[in-house]
Amino acid sequence: MPNPTALMIVGALLFAIGVVGFLTRRNMIVMFLSTEVMFQGVLMNLVGMGLLHGNIQGQGLGIFVLVIAAVEAGLGLAIVVMLYRRRGTLDAENWRSLRG
């Protein structure tokens, strides 16, 4: 049985890496991948908390987070492909002109 504290530490590190990747990169694909890493960090923390408290609610909520991450990845990729076809670049700075 894995150590819940170790799972939560790894989850916090994954979340921190995702936040740094999202805030420092300008490429939209890397930004979406960073949000996926943040989701995985949250998932590991949910599983660790479930193990720590001895119930299955953390794993159940973790499955829900996985479904949300899959939907977000599909929609995000579709939006990135559509905007890439329109602008020809993945640089987030060039997309600021799309604001109303």
C-alpha distances in whole Angstrom, upper triangle without the diagonal:
4,7,9,12,11,11,14,16,16,17,20,21,21,23,25,26,27,29,31,31,33,35,36,37,40,39,38,35,34,34,32,29,29,28,26,24,24,23,20,19,20,17,14,15,16,12,11,14,12,9,11,14,12,14,14,17,15,14,18,19,18,19,22,22,22,25,27,26,27,30,31,31,33,36,35,36,39,40,40,42,45,45,45,48,50,50,49,46,43,44,43,46,48,47,48,51,50,50,52
4,6,9,8,7,11,12,12,13,16,17,17,19,21,22,23,26,27,28,29,31,33,33,36,36,35,33,30,30,29,26,25,25,23,21,21,20,17,16,17,15,11,13,13,10,9,12,12,8,10,13,12,14,15,17,14,14,17,18,16,18,21,20,20,23,25,24,25,29,29,28,31,34,33,34,37,38,38,39,42,43,43,45,47,47,46,43,40,41,40,43,45,44,45,48,47,47,49
4,6,5,6,9,10,11,12,14,16,17,19,20,21,23,25,26,27,29,31,32,33,36,36,35,33,31,31,30,27,26,25,24,21,21,20,17,16,16,15,12,12,13,11,8,10,11,8,8,12,12,15,16,17,15,15,19,19,17,20,22,21,21,25,26,25,27,30,30,30,33,35,34,35,38,39,38,41,43,43,43,46,48,48,47,44,40,41,40,42,45,44,44,48,47,46,49
4,5,5,6,9,10,10,12,14,15,16,18,20,21,22,24,26,27,29,30,32,35,34,33,32,29,29,28,26,24,23,22,19,18,18,15,13,13,13,9,9,10,8,4,7,8,6,6,9,10,12,13,14,12,13,16,16,14,18,20,18,19,23,23,23,25,28,27,28,31,32,32,33,36,37,36,39,41,41,42,45,46,46,45,42,39,39,38,40,43,42,42,46,44,44,46
4,5,5,6,9,10,11,12,14,15,16,18,20,21,23,24,26,27,29,30,33,34,33,32,29,28,28,25,23,23,22,19,18,18,16,13,14,14,10,9,11,11,7,9,11,9,8,12,13,15,17,17,14,16,19,18,17,20,22,20,21,25,25,24,26,29,28,29,32,33,32,34,37,37,37,39,42,41,42,45,46,45,45,42,38,38,37,39,42,41,41,45,44,43,46
4,5,5,6,8,10,11,12,14,15,17,18,20,21,22,24,26,27,28,32,32,31,30,27,26,26,23,22,22,20,17,17,17,15,12,14,13,10,10,12,11,8,11,13,11,11,15,16,18,18,19,16,16,20,19,17,20,22,20,20,24,25,23,25,28,27,27,31,32,31,32,35,36,35,38,40,40,40,43,45,44,43,40,36,36,35,38,41,40,40,44,43,43,45
4,5,5,6,9,10,10,12,14,15,16,18,20,21,22,24,26,27,30,30,29,27,25,24,23,21,19,19,17,15,14,14,11,9,10,10,6,7,9,8,5,9,11,9,10,13,14,16,15,16,12,13,16,16,13,16,18,16,17,20,21,19,22,25,24,24,27,29,28,29,32,33,32,35,37,37,37,40,42,41,41,38,34,34,33,36,39,37,38,42,41,40,43
4,5,5,6,9,10,10,12,14,15,16,18,20,21,22,24,26,29,29,28,27,24,23,23,21,18,18,17,14,13,13,11,8,9,9,6,5,8,8,6,8,11,10,10,13,15,16,16,16,12,13,17,15,13,17,18,16,17,20,20,19,22,24,23,24,27,28,27,29,32,32,32,34,37,36,37,40,41,40,40,37,33,33,32,34,37,36,36,40,39,38,41
4,5,5,6,9,10,11,12,14,15,17,18,20,21,22,24,28,28,27,26,23,23,23,20,18,18,18,14,13,15,13,9,11,12,9,8,12,12,9,11,14,14,13,16,18,19,20,19,16,17,20,19,16,20,21,18,19,23,23,21,24,26,25,25,28,30,28,29,33,33,32,35,37,37,37,40,41,40,40,36,33,32,31,34,37,36,36,40,39,38,41
4,5,5,6,9,10,10,12,14,15,16,18,20,21,22,26,25,25,23,21,20,20,18,15,16,15,12,11,13,10,7,10,11,7,8,12,11,10,13,15,14,15,18,19,20,20,20,16,16,20,18,15,18,20,17,17,21,21,19,21,24,23,22,26,27,26,27,30,30,29,32,35,34,34,37,39,38,37,34,30,30,29,32,35,34,34,38,37,37,40
4,5,5,6,9,10,11,12,14,15,16,18,20,21,24,24,23,22,19,18,18,16,14,13,12,9,9,9,7,4,6,7,5,5,9,9,9,11,13,14,14,17,18,19,18,17,13,14,17,15,12,15,17,14,14,18,17,15,18,21,19,19,23,24,23,24,28,28,27,30,32,32,32,35,37,36,35,32,29,29,27,30,33,32,32,36,35,34,37
4,5,5,6,9,10,11,12,14,15,17,18,20,23,24,23,22,19,18,18,17,14,14,14,11,9,11,10,6,8,10,8,7,11,12,11,12,15,16,16,18,20,21,20,19,16,17,19,17,15,18,19,16,17,20,19,17,20,23,21,21,25,26,24,25,29,28,28,31,33,32,32,36,37,36,35,32,28,28,26,29,32,31,31,35,34,33,36
4,5,5,6,9,10,11,12,14,15,16,18,21,22,22,21,18,17,18,15,12,13,13,10,9,12,10,7,10,12,10,10,14,15,14,16,18,19,18,21,23,24,23,22,19,19,22,20,17,20,21,18,18,22,21,18,21,24,21,21,25,26,24,25,28,28,27,30,32,31,31,35,36,34,34,31,27,26,25,28,31,30,30,34,34,33,36
4,5,5,6,9,10,10,12,14,15,16,20,19,19,18,15,14,14,12,9,10,10,6,6,9,7,5,8,10,9,10,13,14,14,16,18,19,19,22,23,23,22,21,18,18,20,18,15,18,19,15,15,18,18,15,17,20,18,17,21,22,20,21,25,25,24,26,29,28,28,31,33,32,31,28,24,24,23,26,29,28,28,32,31,31,34
4,5,5,6,9,10,10,12,14,16,19,19,18,17,15,13,13,12,9,9,9,6,4,7,7,5,7,10,10,10,12,14,14,15,18,19,19,22,23,23,22,21,17,18,20,17,15,17,17,14,15,18,16,14,17,19,17,17,20,21,19,21,24,24,23,26,28,27,27,31,32,31,30,27,23,23,22,24,27,26,26,30,29,29,31
4,5,5,6,9,10,11,12,14,17,18,18,18,15,14,15,13,10,11,12,9,7,11,11,8,10,13,13,13,16,18,17,18,21,22,22,24,26,26,26,24,20,21,23,21,18,21,21,18,18,21,20,17,20,22,19,19,23,23,21,23,26,25,24,27,29,28,28,32,32,31,31,27,23,23,21,23,26,26,26,29,29,29,32
4,6,5,6,9,10,11,12,15,16,16,15,12,12,13,11,8,10,11,8,8,11,11,9,12,14,14,14,18,19,18,20,23,24,24,26,28,28,27,26,22,23,25,22,19,22,22,18,18,21,20,17,19,21,19,18,22,22,20,21,24,24,22,25,27,26,26,29,30,29,28,25,21,20,19,22,25,24,25,29,28,28,32
4,5,5,6,9,10,11,14,14,13,13,10,9,9,8,4,6,8,5,5,9,9,8,11,13,14,14,17,18,19,20,23,24,24,26,28,28,26,25,21,21,23,20,18,20,20,16,16,18,17,14,16,18,15,14,18,19,16,17,21,20,19,22,24,23,23,26,27,26,26,22,19,18,17,20,22,22,22,26,25,25,28
4,5,5,6,9,10,13,14,14,14,11,9,11,11,7,8,10,9,7,11,12,11,12,15,16,16,18,20,20,21,24,25,25,27,29,29,28,26,22,23,25,21,20,22,21,17,18,20,18,16,19,20,16,16,20,20,17,19,22,21,19,23,25,23,24,27,28,26,26,23,19,18,16,18,22,21,21,24,24,24,27
4,5,5,6,8,12,13,14,15,11,10,12,12,8,10,13,11,10,14,15,13,15,18,18,18,21,23,23,24,27,28,28,30,32,32,31,29,26,26,28,25,23,25,25,21,21,24,21,19,21,23,19,19,22,22,19,20,24,22,20,24,26,24,24,27,28,26,26,22,19,17,16,18,21,21,21,25,25,24,28
4,6,5,6,9,10,11,11,7,7,9,9,6,9,11,9,10,13,14,13,16,18,18,19,22,23,24,25,28,29,29,31,33,33,31,30,26,26,28,25,23,24,24,20,20,22,20,17,19,21,17,16,20,20,16,17,21,20,17,20,23,21,20,24,25,23,23,19,15,14,14,16,19,19,19,23,23,23,27
4,6,6,8,9,9,10,7,5,8,8,5,7,10,10,9,12,14,14,15,18,19,20,22,24,24,25,28,29,30,32,33,33,31,29,26,26,27,24,22,24,23,19,19,21,18,16,18,19,15,15,18,17,14,15,19,17,15,19,20,19,19,22,23,21,21,18,14,13,11,14,17,16,16,20,20,20,23
4,6,8,11,11,13,10,8,11,12,9,10,14,13,12,15,17,16,18,21,22,22,24,26,26,27,30,31,31,33,35,35,34,31,28,29,30,27,25,27,26,22,23,24,21,19,21,22,18,18,21,20,17,19,21,19,18,21,23,20,20,24,24,22,22,19,15,13,11,13,16,16,16,19,20,19,23
4,7,9,11,13,10,9,12,13,10,13,15,14,14,18,19,18,20,23,23,24,26,28,28,30,32,33,34,36,38,37,36,34,31,31,32,29,27,29,28,25,25,27,24,21,23,24,21,20,23,22,19,20,23,21,18,21,23,21,20,24,24,22,21,18,15,12,11,12,16,16,16,20,21,21,25
4,6,8,9,7,7,10,11,9,12,14,14,15,18,19,19,21,23,24,25,27,29,29,31,33,34,35,37,39,38,36,35,31,31,32,30,27,29,28,24,24,25,23,20,22,22,19,18,20,20,16,17,20,18,15,18,20,18,17,21,21,18,18,14,11,9,9,11,13,14,15,18,19,20,24
4,6,9,8,7,11,12,12,13,16,16,17,20,21,22,23,25,27,28,30,31,32,34,36,37,38,40,41,40,39,37,34,34,34,31,29,30,29,26,25,26,24,21,22,22,19,18,20,19,15,16,18,16,13,16,17,15,14,18,18,15,15,11,8,6,5,7,10,11,12,15,16,17,21
4,6,5,6,9,10,11,13,15,16,17,19,20,21,23,25,26,27,29,31,32,33,35,37,38,40,41,40,38,36,33,32,33,30,28,29,28,24,24,24,22,19,20,20,17,15,17,17,13,13,15,14,10,13,15,13,11,15,16,13,13,9,5,5,6,9,10,11,13,16,16,18,22
4,5,5,6,9,10,11,13,14,15,17,19,20,21,23,25,26,27,29,30,32,33,35,36,38,39,38,35,34,31,30,30,28,26,26,25,22,21,21,19,16,17,17,14,12,14,13,9,9,12,10,7,10,12,10,10,13,14,13,12,9,6,6,6,10,11,10,12,15,15,16,20
4,5,5,6,9,10,11,13,14,16,17,19,20,21,23,25,26,27,29,31,32,33,35,37,38,36,34,32,29,28,29,27,24,24,23,20,19,20,18,15,15,16,13,10,12,12,9,8,11,11,8,10,13,12,11,14,16,15,14,11,7,9,10,13,14,13,16,19,18,20,23
4,5,5,6,9,10,10,12,14,15,16,19,20,21,23,24,26,27,29,30,32,33,35,36,35,33,31,28,28,28,26,23,24,23,20,19,20,19,15,16,17,14,12,15,15,12,11,15,14,11,14,16,15,14,18,19,17,16,13,10,10,11,14,16,15,17,20,20,21,25
4,5,5,6,9,10,11,13,14,15,17,19,20,21,23,25,26,27,29,31,32,33,35,34,32,30,27,26,27,24,22,23,22,18,18,19,17,14,15,16,12,11,14,14,10,11,14,13,11,14,16,15,14,18,19,17,17,14,10,10,9,13,15,14,15,18,18,19,22
4,5,5,6,9,10,11,13,14,16,17,19,20,21,23,25,26,27,29,30,32,33,32,29,27,25,24,24,22,19,20,19,16,15,16,13,10,12,12,9,7,10,10,7,8,11,11,9,12,15,14,14,17,19,18,18,15,12,13,12,15,17,15,17,20,19,19,23
4,5,5,6,9,10,11,13,14,15,17,19,20,21,23,25,26,27,29,31,31,30,28,27,24,23,23,21,18,19,19,15,14,16,14,11,12,13,11,8,12,13,10,10,14,14,12,14,17,17,16,20,21,21,20,17,13,15,14,18,19,18,20,23,22,23,26
4,5,5,6,9,10,11,13,14,15,17,19,20,21,23,25,26,27,29,30,29,27,26,23,22,23,21,18,19,19,15,15,17,15,12,14,15,12,11,14,15,12,13,17,16,14,17,20,19,19,22,23,22,22,19,15,15,14,17,20,19,20,23,23,23,26
4,5,5,6,9,10,11,12,14,15,17,19,20,21,23,25,26,27,29,27,25,23,20,20,21,18,16,17,16,12,12,14,12,9,11,12,9,9,13,13,10,12,15,15,14,17,19,19,19,22,23,23,23,20,16,17,15,18,20,19,20,23,22,22,25
4,5,5,6,9,10,10,12,14,15,17,18,20,21,23,24,26,27,26,23,22,19,18,19,16,14,14,14,11,10,12,10,7,9,11,9,8,11,13,11,12,15,16,15,17,20,20,20,23,25,24,24,21,18,19,18,21,23,21,23,26,24,25,28
4,5,5,6,9,10,11,13,14,15,17,18,20,21,22,25,26,25,23,22,18,18,19,17,14,15,16,12,11,14,13,10,12,14,12,11,15,16,14,15,19,19,18,20,23,23,23,26,27,27,26,23,20,20,19,22,25,23,24,28,27,27,30
4,5,5,6,9,10,11,12,14,15,17,19,20,21,23,24,23,22,20,17,17,18,15,13,15,15,11,11,14,12,10,13,15,12,12,16,17,15,17,20,20,19,22,24,24,24,27,28,28,28,25,21,21,19,22,25,23,24,27,26,26,29
4,5,5,6,9,10,11,12,14,15,17,18,20,21,22,21,19,17,14,14,15,12,10,11,11,7,8,10,9,7,10,12,10,11,14,15,14,16,19,19,19,22,24,24,25,27,29,28,28,26,22,23,21,24,27,25,25,29,27,27,30
4,5,5,6,9,10,11,12,14,15,17,18,20,21,20,18,17,13,13,14,12,9,11,12,8,8,11,11,9,11,14,13,13,16,18,16,18,21,22,21,23,26,26,26,29,31,31,30,28,24,25,24,27,29,27,28,32,30,30,33
4,5,5,6,9,10,11,12,14,15,16,18,20,19,18,17,13,13,16,13,10,13,14,11,11,15,14,12,15,17,16,16,19,20,19,20,24,24,23,26,28,28,29,32,33,32,32,29,25,26,24,27,30,28,29,32,31,31,34
4,5,5,6,9,10,10,12,14,15,17,18,17,16,14,11,11,13,10,8,11,11,8,10,13,12,11,14,16,15,16,19,20,19,21,24,24,24,27,29,29,29,32,34,33,33,31,27,27,25,28,31,29,29,33,31,30,33
4,5,5,6,9,10,11,12,14,16,16,15,13,12,9,8,10,8,5,8,9,7,8,11,11,10,13,15,15,15,18,20,19,21,24,25,25,27,29,30,30,33,34,34,34,32,28,29,27,31,33,31,31,35,33,33,35
4,5,5,6,9,10,11,12,14,15,15,13,13,9,9,12,11,8,11,13,10,11,14,15,13,16,19,18,18,21,23,22,24,27,28,27,30,32,32,33,36,37,37,36,34,30,31,29,32,35,33,34,37,36,35,38
4,5,5,6,8,10,10,12,14,14,13,12,8,10,13,11,9,13,14,11,13,16,16,15,18,20,20,20,24,25,24,26,29,29,29,32,34,34,34,37,39,38,38,35,32,32,30,33,35,34,34,38,36,35,38
4,5,5,6,9,10,11,12,11,10,9,5,7,9,7,6,10,11,9,11,14,14,14,17,19,19,20,23,24,24,26,28,29,29,32,34,34,35,38,39,39,39,36,33,33,31,34,37,35,35,38,37,36,38
4,5,5,6,9,10,10,10,8,9,5,5,9,8,7,10,12,11,12,15,16,16,18,20,21,21,24,26,26,27,30,31,31,33,35,36,36,39,41,41,40,38,34,35,34,37,39,37,38,41,39,39,41
4,5,5,6,9,10,10,11,11,8,9,12,12,10,13,15,14,15,19,19,19,21,24,23,24,27,28,28,30,32,33,33,35,38,38,38,41,43,43,42,40,36,36,35,38,40,38,39,42,41,40,43
4,5,5,6,8,9,10,9,6,9,12,11,11,14,15,14,16,19,19,19,22,24,24,25,28,29,29,31,33,34,34,37,39,39,40,43,44,44,44,41,37,38,36,39,41,39,39,43,41,40,42
4,5,5,6,5,6,6,4,6,9,9,10,12,14,14,16,18,19,20,22,24,24,25,28,29,29,31,34,34,35,37,39,40,41,43,45,45,45,42,39,39,38,41,43,41,41,44,43,42,44
4,6,5,7,8,9,8,9,12,13,12,15,17,17,18,21,22,22,24,26,27,27,30,32,32,33,36,37,37,39,41,42,43,45,47,47,47,44,40,41,39,42,45,43,43,47,45,44,47
4,6,8,10,11,10,12,15,15,14,18,19,19,20,23,24,24,26,29,29,30,32,34,33,35,38,39,39,41,43,44,44,47,48,48,48,45,42,42,40,43,46,44,44,47,46,45,47
4,6,9,9,9,12,14,14,15,18,19,19,21,23,24,25,27,29,29,31,33,34,34,36,39,39,40,42,44,45,46,48,50,49,50,47,43,44,42,45,47,45,45,48,47,46,48
4,7,9,9,11,13,14,15,17,19,20,21,23,24,25,27,29,30,31,33,35,35,37,39,40,41,43,45,46,47,49,50,51,51,48,45,45,43,46,49,47,47,50,48,47,49
4,6,7,8,10,11,13,14,16,17,19,21,22,23,25,27,28,29,31,32,33,35,37,38,39,41,43,44,45,47,48,49,49,47,43,44,42,45,47,45,45,49,46,46,47
4,5,5,6,9,10,11,13,14,16,17,19,20,22,23,25,26,28,29,30,32,34,35,36,38,40,41,42,44,46,46,46,44,41,42,40,43,45,43,43,46,44,43,45
4,5,5,6,8,10,11,12,14,16,17,18,20,21,23,24,26,27,28,30,32,33,34,36,38,39,40,42,43,44,44,42,39,40,38,41,43,40,41,44,41,41,42
4,5,5,6,9,10,10,12,14,15,16,18,20,21,22,24,26,26,28,30,31,32,34,36,37,38,40,41,42,42,40,36,37,35,38,40,38,38,41,39,39,41
4,5,5,6,9,10,10,13,14,15,17,19,20,21,23,25,25,27,29,30,31,33,35,36,37,39,41,41,41,39,35,37,35,38,40,38,39,42,40,39,41
4,5,5,7,9,10,11,13,14,16,17,19,20,22,23,24,26,28,29,30,32,34,35,36,38,40,40,41,39,36,37,35,38,40,37,38,41,39,38,40
4,5,5,6,9,10,11,12,14,15,16,18,20,21,22,24,26,27,28,30,32,33,34,36,37,38,38,37,33,34,32,35,37,34,35,38,36,35,37
4,5,5,6,9,10,10,12,14,15,16,19,20,21,22,24,25,26,28,30,31,32,34,36,36,36,34,31,32,30,34,35,33,34,37,35,34,36
4,5,5,6,9,10,11,13,14,15,17,19,20,21,23,25,26,27,29,30,31,33,35,36,36,34,31,32,31,34,36,33,34,37,35,35,37
4,5,5,6,9,10,11,12,14,16,17,18,20,22,23,24,26,27,29,30,32,33,34,35,33,30,31,29,33,34,31,32,35,32,32,34
4,5,5,6,9,10,10,12,14,15,16,18,20,21,22,24,26,26,28,30,31,32,32,30,27,28,26,30,31,29,29,32,30,30,32
4,5,5,6,9,10,10,12,14,15,16,18,20,21,22,24,26,26,29,30,31,31,29,26,27,26,30,31,29,30,33,30,30,33
4,5,5,6,9,10,11,12,14,15,17,19,20,21,23,24,26,27,29,30,30,29,26,28,26,30,31,28,30,32,29,30,31
4,5,5,6,9,10,11,12,14,15,16,18,20,21,22,24,26,27,28,28,27,24,25,24,27,28,25,26,29,26,26,28
4,5,5,6,9,10,10,12,14,15,16,18,20,21,22,24,26,26,26,25,21,23,21,25,26,24,25,28,25,26,28
4,5,5,6,9,10,11,12,14,15,17,19,20,21,23,25,26,26,24,21,23,22,26,27,24,26,28,26,27,29
4,5,5,6,8,10,11,12,14,16,17,18,20,21,23,24,25,24,21,23,22,25,26,23,24,27,24,24,26
4,5,5,6,8,10,10,12,14,15,16,18,20,21,22,22,21,18,20,18,22,22,20,21,24,21,21,24
4,6,5,6,8,10,10,12,14,15,16,18,20,21,21,19,16,18,17,21,22,19,21,24,21,22,25
4,6,5,6,9,10,11,12,14,15,17,19,20,20,19,17,20,19,22,22,20,22,24,21,23,25
4,5,5,6,9,10,11,12,14,16,17,18,19,18,16,18,17,21,20,17,20,21,18,19,21
4,5,5,6,9,10,11,12,14,15,16,17,15,13,15,14,17,17,15,17,19,16,18,20
4,5,5,6,9,10,10,12,14,15,15,14,12,15,14,18,18,15,18,20,18,20,22
4,5,5,6,9,10,11,13,14,15,15,13,16,16,19,18,15,18,20,17,19,21
4,5,5,6,8,10,11,12,13,13,11,14,13,16,15,12,15,16,13,15,17
4,5,5,6,9,10,10,11,10,8,11,10,14,13,11,14,15,13,16,19
4,6,5,6,9,10,10,10,9,13,13,16,15,13,16,17,15,18,21
4,5,5,6,9,10,11,11,14,14,16,14,12,15,16,13,16,18
4,5,5,6,8,8,8,10,10,13,11,8,12,12,10,13,16
4,5,5,5,5,6,9,11,13,11,10,13,14,13,16,19
4,6,6,8,10,13,14,16,13,12,16,16,14,18,20
4,6,9,10,13,13,15,11,10,14,13,11,15,17
4,6,8,10,11,12,8,8,11,11,10,14,17
4,7,9,12,13,10,10,14,14,14,17,20
4,6,8,10,8,9,12,13,13,17,20
4,6,9,8,8,12,14,14,16,20
4,5,6,7,10,12,13,15,19
4,5,5,7,10,11,12,16
4,5,6,8,10,11,15
4,6,7,9,11,14
4,5,6,8,12
4,5,6,10
4,5,8
4,6
4
